[in-house]
Each structure stands twice: as C-alpha cells, then as structure tokens.
Amino acid sequence: MGTAASHTGRRRLCSATCPTPTPCPTSPLVIEAHGPPVFLANNAGISRSPGGAAIDGSADVYRRTMEVNFMGAVNGVRAFLPAMIASGNESVIVNTGSKQGITKPPGNVAYNASKAALNAYTEGLQHELRESDGCRVRAHLLVPGWVNTDILINSVRAVDPNVDPSTVYFHESRPASGAWMPRQVVDYLESELTRGTFYIICPDNEVDSHTDNLRMTWAMADLVERRPPLSRWHSDYKGPFAAYVAANPAPL
C-alpha cells in the first residue's frame, strides 16, 4: 500500500508489488489526474513466520518478503520520483522501515533483512537527492515501534486462513496496551517531518526513545568492539547489556 498526495488532493494507491523493473501501471494515471505527488509514502509490509529463519527458512518466504518490503518501496520510488523531481515542487518520500532492520533481533531473519535493505536504500536515496542540484525532493525513513496493525494476523492467516482473530496476540481490532495505534505513528511522523528529521524512530507505550537509542548504540558497538553478532541476545552478554542500560539512565 502506498499513498500519494498531490496539490489537488489525496489518492490511495493499491497495487501488486513487483520485484522486477516493470513500471507501476497506476502511476501514470495518478500523475495525469492529479499531477506529481508532493507526498509519497511506501508503507507495504509483510512478515511471515515460520519460514523466515536463517538455517531452515523458506526460499519462497525470503523472496516474497523482499519483494514486498524492499522492492515494493524501490518500485514505488521509481514510479513517481522522476515526475516529482521534474515538477520542481518541494516534495517528500517516506519509506517505512523497522527497528528490526537496525537491531535485528533473532527470529525472523527474512523480515530483518528486508528492512535492513530498505534502511540502506532510503539512506542512499536521500544522499543522492541531497547532492542533486536544484532537487526539491527529500526522503525520510520512518521506523515505527510496536504498532497495533494487522501484520501479525495476516502472517497467521497466510498459514491458517480460518484463524480465530481472538487467538492472535494483537492486531488493530484487538490492540495491545503496550503498542501505539496507527494514528499515533502518523502524528509523530508529521511532527518529525516538520523538524526535517531523516531517521523518524518512534517510541511506543513500552519502549521510550532513550531505550531505543541505547539498544541501537549497543547493536552498532557489536561491530566496533568485535563482539559476537546480536550480542544483546547472547548468553555471555546479557549481563553486560543490562549493566550498560542501568549505567545510562534517561536524563531527567
């Protein structure tokens, strides 16, 4: 799902996600009817489990996850960006990444990889836009926290189409108290776009921004300090990680 906003209004775009360079069939219609968008959000995302493990994961799950989560955004950008640049209008692209593409918690490696790829792509996209003379388009990376969306129940339905929604841990119709509602993410996005923030990393009702920063800093330090990967979940480093968090309380 993507959303494109033009000077004449908003139009929601629902299209199949393509892993190939095939042009988006709806983009010319939208541009002809409404002009180049000034706000483009690439928000498609799926998570499939089981099937996303590194050792015994499914090649089909990896392929489909990358098609939707990564190539969906790439193709969305390719479909609209040339017209956005040519318009000369100040315009915004928002790609929805994930904290799992940054800290990469064990479990669904396919999902983590797709979001890590999208993070890298969006960083590179913004660099190229910034370095293009006269370009008035900018890109931002939206990184939600825990949100009451239907991504989990859709994952379960992919395995069991007749699943009872009341048995699924959380979704938009059965919200978890620790998660934000989608509207809260949109409000946070809008406030951070006003500030010009590239990395729009959302807290939620369980994890604040300070804790997010500590987790991301620890994850990057795995490389710098040559620790084992994903050391936060390594038995030898759980104690040191807890001590690190305790030694860095949130500022008053």
C-alpha positions as CSV (number, residue, x, y, z in Angstrom):
1,M,0.0,0.0,0.0
2,G,1.3,3.4,-0.9
3,T,-0.2,6.9,-0.5
4,A,0.5,9.7,-2.9
5,A,-0.7,13.3,-2.1
6,S,-0.9,16.0,-4.8
7,H,-1.8,19.6,-4.7
8,T,-5.3,18.7,-5.7
9,G,-5.9,16.1,-3.0
10,R,-5.0,12.6,-1.8
11,R,-5.4,9.3,-3.6
12,R,-4.7,5.9,-2.1
13,L,-2.8,3.5,-4.4
14,C,-3.3,-0.2,-4.1
15,S,-1.2,-2.2,-6.4
16,A,0.6,-5.5,-6.6
17,T,4.2,-5.3,-5.5
18,C,6.6,-6.2,-8.3
19,P,10.2,-7.5,-7.8
20,T,11.1,-6.7,-11.4
21,P,11.7,-3.3,-13.1
22,T,8.2,-3.4,-14.5
23,P,6.7,0.2,-14.2
24,C,3.9,0.7,-11.8
25,P,0.7,0.6,-14.0
26,T,-1.2,3.1,-11.9
27,S,1.4,5.8,-11.6
28,P,0.8,7.5,-15.0
29,L,-2.9,7.6,-14.2
30,V,-2.3,9.3,-10.9
31,I,0.1,11.8,-12.3
32,E,-2.2,12.6,-15.2
33,A,-5.2,13.0,-13.0
34,H,-3.6,14.8,-10.0
35,G,-0.1,15.9,-11.0
36,P,3.1,14.6,-9.5
37,P,2.7,13.8,-5.8
38,V,4.2,16.0,-3.2
39,F,4.0,13.3,-0.6
40,L,4.7,9.7,-1.3
41,A,4.6,7.0,1.4
42,N,5.8,3.5,0.7
43,N,4.2,1.5,3.6
44,A,3.8,-2.0,2.3
45,G,5.0,-4.7,4.7
46,I,4.6,-8.4,5.4
47,S,6.1,-10.7,8.0
48,R,5.9,-14.5,7.5
49,S,6.7,-16.9,10.3
50,P,7.5,-19.8,10.2
51,G,9.7,-19.6,7.1
52,G,11.9,-16.6,8.0
53,A,14.7,-18.4,9.8
54,A,18.3,-18.4,8.5
55,I,19.0,-22.1,8.6
56,D,15.8,-23.8,7.7
57,G,13.8,-20.8,6.3
58,S,11.7,-21.0,3.1
59,A,13.2,-19.5,-0.1
60,D,9.7,-18.5,-1.0
61,V,9.2,-16.6,2.2
62,Y,12.5,-14.8,1.7
63,R,11.7,-14.0,-1.9
64,R,8.2,-12.7,-1.1
65,T,9.3,-10.7,1.9
66,M,12.0,-9.0,-0.1
67,E,9.6,-8.3,-3.0
68,V,7.0,-6.6,-0.8
69,N,9.1,-5.0,2.0
70,F,12.1,-3.9,-0.1
71,M,11.3,-3.9,-3.8
72,G,7.8,-2.6,-3.2
73,A,9.3,0.7,-1.9
74,V,12.0,0.8,-4.6
75,N,9.4,0.4,-7.3
76,G,7.2,3.0,-5.7
77,V,10.0,5.5,-5.7
78,R,10.9,4.6,-9.3
79,A,7.3,5.1,-10.4
80,F,6.9,8.6,-9.1
81,L,10.3,10.2,-8.4
82,P,11.1,11.4,-11.9
83,A,7.9,13.4,-12.1
84,M,8.3,14.7,-8.6
85,I,11.8,16.0,-9.4
86,A,10.7,17.4,-12.7
87,S,7.8,19.3,-11.1
88,G,10.2,21.5,-9.1
89,N,7.8,21.2,-6.1
90,E,9.1,20.7,-2.6
91,S,8.1,17.0,-2.1
92,V,8.6,14.3,0.4
93,I,9.1,10.5,0.2
94,V,8.6,8.4,3.3
95,N,9.7,4.7,3.4
96,T,8.6,2.6,6.3
97,G,11.5,0.7,7.8
98,S,11.6,-1.2,11.1
99,K,13.7,-1.3,14.3
100,Q,14.2,-5.0,13.3
101,G,16.2,-3.7,10.4
102,I,18.5,-1.9,12.8
103,T,18.9,-4.1,15.9
104,K,17.9,-7.3,14.0
105,P,16.5,-9.4,16.9
106,P,16.7,-13.2,16.4
107,G,13.8,-15.0,14.9
108,N,12.5,-13.7,11.6
109,V,15.8,-13.1,9.6
110,A,13.9,-12.7,6.3
111,Y,12.0,-9.7,7.7
112,N,15.1,-8.2,9.3
113,A,17.0,-8.5,6.1
114,S,14.2,-6.9,4.1
115,K,14.0,-3.9,6.4
116,A,17.8,-3.6,6.7
117,A,17.9,-3.4,2.9
118,L,15.2,-0.7,2.9
119,N,17.0,1.3,5.5
120,A,20.2,1.3,3.4
121,Y,18.3,2.1,0.2
122,T,16.5,5.1,1.8
123,E,19.8,6.4,3.2
124,G,21.3,6.2,-0.2
125,L,18.3,7.8,-1.8
126,Q,18.3,10.8,0.5
127,H,22.0,11.3,-0.1
128,E,21.6,11.3,-3.9
129,L,18.6,13.7,-3.7
130,R,20.5,16.0,-1.4
131,E,23.5,16.1,-3.7
132,S,21.4,16.7,-6.9
133,D,21.5,20.4,-7.8
134,G,18.1,22.1,-7.7
135,C,16.3,19.0,-6.4
136,R,13.5,19.8,-4.0
137,V,12.6,16.2,-3.1
138,R,13.7,14.7,0.1
139,A,13.4,11.2,1.6
140,H,12.8,10.1,5.2
141,L,13.0,6.8,6.9
142,L,10.0,6.1,9.2
143,V,10.9,3.5,11.9
144,P,7.8,2.6,13.9
145,G,7.9,0.9,17.3
146,W,5.3,-1.6,18.3
147,V,2.1,-0.7,16.5
148,N,-1.3,-2.3,16.5
149,T,-1.5,-3.2,12.8
150,D,-2.7,-6.4,11.1
151,I,0.8,-7.5,10.1
152,L,0.8,-10.4,12.7
153,I,-2.7,-11.6,12.0
154,N,-2.0,-11.5,8.2
155,S,1.1,-13.7,8.9
156,V,-1.1,-16.2,10.7
157,R,-3.7,-16.1,8.0
158,A,-1.1,-17.0,5.4
159,V,-0.8,-20.3,7.2
160,D,-4.3,-20.7,8.5
161,P,-7.0,-18.7,6.6
162,N,-9.6,-19.6,9.2
163,V,-7.7,-18.5,12.3
164,D,-9.9,-17.0,15.1
165,P,-8.8,-13.4,15.4
166,S,-9.3,-13.6,19.2
167,T,-6.4,-16.1,19.4
168,V,-3.9,-13.7,17.8
169,Y,-1.8,-11.7,20.3
170,F,-2.6,-8.3,18.9
171,H,-4.0,-6.5,15.8
172,E,-5.8,-3.3,15.1
173,S,-9.1,-4.7,16.2
174,R,-7.6,-6.3,19.3
175,P,-5.0,-3.7,20.4
176,A,-2.2,-4.4,22.8
177,S,-1.8,-1.8,25.6
178,G,2.0,-1.6,25.0
179,A,1.6,-0.7,21.3
180,W,0.8,2.5,19.6
181,M,-2.2,2.9,17.4
182,P,-1.5,3.8,13.7
183,R,-2.8,7.3,14.2
184,Q,-0.1,8.0,16.9
185,V,2.6,7.0,14.4
186,V,1.1,9.4,11.8
187,D,1.1,12.2,14.3
188,Y,4.7,11.5,15.3
189,L,5.7,11.3,11.6
190,E,4.1,14.7,10.9
191,S,5.9,16.4,13.8
192,E,9.3,15.0,12.9
193,L,8.8,15.9,9.2
194,T,8.2,19.5,10.3
195,R,11.7,19.3,12.0
196,G,13.3,17.9,8.9
197,T,14.3,14.7,10.8
198,F,15.5,11.9,8.5
199,Y,15.5,9.0,11.0
200,I,12.0,9.1,12.4
201,I,12.3,6.5,15.1
202,C,9.0,6.2,17.0
203,P,8.7,5.1,20.6
204,D,5.7,3.2,21.8
205,N,3.9,2.6,25.1
206,E,6.6,0.2,26.3
207,V,9.9,1.5,24.9
208,D,10.8,5.1,25.1
209,S,13.2,6.9,22.7
210,H,16.1,6.8,25.3
211,T,15.9,3.0,25.5
212,D,15.7,2.8,21.7
213,N,18.9,4.8,21.5
214,L,20.7,2.6,24.0
215,R,19.7,-0.6,22.0
216,M,20.8,0.9,18.7
217,T,24.1,2.1,20.2
218,W,24.8,-1.3,21.6
219,A,24.0,-3.0,18.3
220,M,26.4,-0.8,16.4
221,A,29.1,-1.4,19.1
222,D,29.0,-5.1,18.2
223,L,30.9,-4.1,15.1
224,V,33.2,-1.6,16.7
225,E,34.1,-3.8,19.6
226,R,34.2,-7.0,17.5
227,R,31.6,-8.7,19.8
228,P,29.5,-11.7,18.5
229,P,26.6,-10.6,16.3
230,L,23.4,-9.9,18.1
231,S,25.3,-9.9,21.4
232,R,22.3,-8.4,23.2
233,W,20.7,-11.9,23.0
234,H,24.0,-13.8,23.6
235,S,24.2,-15.5,27.0
236,D,27.6,-14.1,27.6
237,Y,26.5,-10.6,27.0
238,K,23.0,-10.3,28.6
239,G,24.5,-9.3,31.9
240,P,26.8,-6.6,30.3
241,F,23.9,-5.3,28.3
242,A,21.7,-5.0,31.4
243,A,24.6,-3.2,33.2
244,Y,25.0,-0.9,30.2
245,V,21.4,0.1,30.3
246,A,21.4,0.6,34.1
247,A,24.5,2.8,33.9
248,N,22.8,5.1,31.3
249,P,19.5,6.2,32.8
250,A,17.3,8.6,30.9
251,P,18.1,12.2,31.6
252,L,15.8,14.0,33.9
